[in-house]
Amino acid sequence: MAGLELLSDQGYRLDGRKATELRKVQARMGVFAQADGSAYLEQGNTKALAVVYGPHEMRGSRGRTLHDRALINCQYSMATFSTAERKRRPHGDRKSTEMSLHLKQTFEAAVMTQLYPRSQIDIYVKILQSDGGNYSTCVNAATLAVIDAGIPMRDYVCACTVGFVDETPLADLCYAEESGGVSSLALALLPRGGQIALLQMDARLHQDHLETLIEAAMTACKGVSKVLDEVVRQHLQEGSVLTGE
């Protein structure tokens, strides 16, 4: 797919959005009673489920225990039915392992792990339907699940994938745009302080465009944080109504 097809002369993308427009984000918190925290999030047609257990005592090898902070364990997986390809997805394949590591690095920057020494926090994220921006959707869903679990964070950690077409940054890429040969990067941000938790880039990009893309990604992440904040406030309101407070 040529780059010209991804952005019309009128400035519209394949799905009708403007260049900086985000996909619609919908989310619910507390979807599983058995977990300490959980959330379901849709970012466009990409759908993710996140579950959090902990903080709890270390499991497995005691050699992994961190005496000054909690260990964060992240596991990413994709449902067999999440894409049009009906291939088996073995647990622990290279892409899943890489994504799990990226999620771990992201939440180590956001969670106040020093409050829970010698303990472990487990974050499990599953993509139920994939249409681009899998990492970003997982981060945003996991953020809500961590908040639902009552685990203190320095700030919301919000993520977005941006690309570059015809000298124009495109925010929150869908699958067609990601697979269309666009130079893209994924960025996770702690929006209040402007701290970048993770920056991932798989394709080559000219350094002249890097700053523009990062700025576009940070702006998009701040937009996502406003949506997540509304979801959290709505969840707290519903909880207050149920408890009669």
C-alpha positions in Angstrom: 0.0 0.0 0.0 1.5 3.3 -1.0 1.9 6.1 1.5 -0.4 8.4 -0.6 -3.4 6.2 -0.1 -3.1 6.5 3.7 -3.8 10.2 3.7 -6.2 11.9 1.2 -5.6 15.3 -0.3 -8.3 16.7 2.0 -6.3 15.4 5.0 -8.5 12.4 5.9 -7.2 8.9 6.7 -8.5 5.5 5.6 -11.1 5.3 8.5 -12.2 9.0 8.1 -10.1 10.5 10.9 -8.0 13.6 10.7 -4.3 13.2 11.1 -4.1 13.9 14.9 -7.5 12.4 15.7 -7.5 9.4 18.1 -9.6 6.3 17.7 -12.6 6.1 20.0 -11.6 4.7 23.4 -14.1 2.9 25.6 -13.3 1.1 28.8 -14.7 -0.6 31.9 -12.9 -1.3 35.2 -13.5 -4.1 37.7 -14.7 -6.6 35.1 -13.4 -9.6 37.1 -14.3 -10.1 40.8 -11.6 -12.8 41.4 -8.7 -10.5 40.5 -7.3 -7.7 42.6 -7.7 -5.4 39.6 -9.1 -5.7 36.1 -10.1 -3.6 33.1 -11.4 -4.1 29.5 -10.5 -1.5 27.0 -11.3 -0.8 23.3 -9.1 1.5 21.3 -10.9 1.6 17.9 -11.3 -2.0 16.9 -8.4 -3.2 19.1 -9.7 -4.8 22.3 -7.7 -5.8 25.3 -8.4 -7.3 28.7 -6.0 -6.7 31.6 -5.9 -8.4 35.0 -3.7 -7.6 38.0 -2.9 -9.7 41.1 -0.9 -8.4 44.0 1.1 -7.1 45.6 1.6 -10.6 47.1 4.5 -12.7 48.4 7.1 -13.8 45.9 6.3 -17.0 44.1 8.8 -19.4 42.6 12.6 -18.7 43.0 13.4 -16.6 46.0 16.5 -15.5 44.1 14.3 -13.1 42.2 13.2 -11.2 45.3 14.0 -7.5 45.3 14.7 -6.3 48.9 14.0 -2.6 48.2 11.0 -2.8 45.9 8.3 -5.0 44.3 9.0 -7.2 41.3 6.7 -6.5 38.4 5.8 -9.6 36.3 4.0 -8.9 33.0 2.6 -11.5 30.6 1.2 -10.6 27.2 -0.8 -12.9 24.9 -3.1 -12.8 21.9 -6.3 -14.8 21.6 -6.3 -17.2 18.7 -9.3 -15.4 17.3 -7.8 -11.9 17.6 -6.7 -11.7 14.0 -7.8 -12.9 10.6 -5.0 -15.4 10.7 -6.0 -18.6 12.4 -2.6 -19.8 13.5 -1.7 -21.3 16.8 0.1 -18.8 19.1 2.4 -20.8 21.4 2.7 -19.3 24.9 6.0 -17.5 25.2 6.7 -17.0 21.5 9.3 -14.3 20.6 6.8 -11.5 19.9 4.9 -12.2 23.2 8.1 -12.3 25.2 9.2 -9.0 23.7 5.9 -7.3 24.3 5.9 -8.7 27.9 9.3 -7.1 28.5 8.1 -3.8 27.1 5.1 -3.8 29.4 7.4 -4.7 32.4 9.7 -1.8 31.6 6.8 0.6 31.2 5.1 -0.2 34.5 8.4 -0.2 36.4 8.6 3.5 35.5 5.1 4.2 36.7 4.2 1.9 39.7 5.6 3.0 43.1 7.3 -0.4 43.7 9.3 0.9 46.6 6.2 0.8 48.8 6.1 -3.0 48.5 9.6 -4.5 49.1 10.0 -8.3 48.8 6.7 -8.7 47.0 5.4 -9.3 43.5 2.8 -7.6 41.2 1.5 -9.7 38.3 0.0 -7.9 35.2 -1.6 -10.2 32.6 -2.8 -8.6 29.3 -4.6 -10.4 26.5 -5.5 -9.0 23.1 -9.0 -10.1 22.2 -9.2 -8.4 18.8 -6.2 -6.8 17.0 -6.5 -3.8 14.7 -3.2 -2.0 15.3 -1.6 -0.3 18.3 -1.5 -3.5 20.4 1.2 -2.3 22.8 -0.6 1.0 23.3 -4.0 -0.6 24.0 -2.4 -3.1 26.4 -0.6 -0.3 28.4 -3.9 1.8 28.6 -5.9 -1.3 29.7 -3.2 -2.3 32.3 -3.1 1.2 33.7 -6.8 1.0 34.5 -6.4 -2.5 36.0 -3.5 -1.4 38.2 -5.6 1.6 39.5 -8.5 -0.8 40.1 -6.2 -2.9 42.2 -5.4 0.1 44.4 -1.7 0.0 43.6 -0.2 3.6 43.8 1.3 5.0 40.6 3.3 8.1 40.0 0.8 9.0 37.3 -1.3 7.5 34.6 0.9 5.8 32.1 -0.7 6.2 28.7 0.6 5.0 25.3 0.0 5.7 21.6 1.4 4.7 18.3 2.2 7.4 15.7 3.4 7.3 12.1 4.7 9.6 9.5 3.0 10.0 6.0 3.7 12.8 3.5 5.5 14.9 6.1 2.4 14.6 8.3 2.3 12.8 11.7 -0.6 10.4 12.1 -1.8 9.6 15.7 -3.1 6.3 16.9 -2.4 4.0 13.9 -4.8 1.3 12.9 -3.6 -2.0 11.4 -3.9 -0.9 7.8 -1.7 2.1 8.5 0.8 0.1 10.5 1.1 -2.5 7.7 1.2 0.2 5.0 4.9 0.7 5.3 4.6 3.8 7.6 7.6 4.8 9.7 6.1 4.6 13.2 7.0 4.6 16.9 5.1 3.7 20.1 5.5 5.9 23.1 4.4 5.5 26.7 4.1 8.7 28.7 3.5 9.8 32.3 1.6 12.9 31.2 1.8 15.2 34.2 5.5 15.3 34.3 6.1 14.6 30.7 8.3 11.6 31.6 8.7 9.0 28.8 8.3 5.5 30.2 9.1 3.7 27.0 9.9 4.5 23.3 9.8 1.7 20.8 10.6 2.1 17.1 10.8 -0.9 14.8 11.3 0.9 11.4 14.0 3.3 10.2 13.2 7.0 10.6 15.1 10.1 9.5 16.3 12.0 12.6 14.8 15.2 11.2 11.3 13.6 11.7 12.0 12.1 15.2 11.3 15.2 17.3 8.0 15.9 15.4 6.8 12.3 15.9 7.7 12.3 19.6 5.8 15.6 20.1 2.8 14.1 18.2 2.9 11.0 20.3 3.1 12.9 23.6 0.1 15.1 22.6 -1.8 11.9 21.7 -0.9 10.3 25.0 -2.2 13.4 26.9 -5.5 13.0 25.0 -5.7 9.3 26.0 -5.0 10.3 29.7 -8.0 12.5 29.7 -10.2 9.6 28.6 -8.7 7.2 31.2 -9.2 9.8 33.9 -12.9 10.1 33.0 -13.2 6.3 33.1 -11.6 6.2 36.6 -13.9 9.0 37.9 -17.0 7.2 36.4 -15.9 3.9 38.1 -15.5 5.7 41.4 -18.9 7.4 41.1 -20.5 4.0 40.4 -18.8 2.5 43.4 -20.0 5.3 45.6 -23.6 4.8 44.5 -23.4 1.0 45.1 -22.0 1.5 48.6 -24.5 4.2 49.4 -21.8 6.8 50.2 
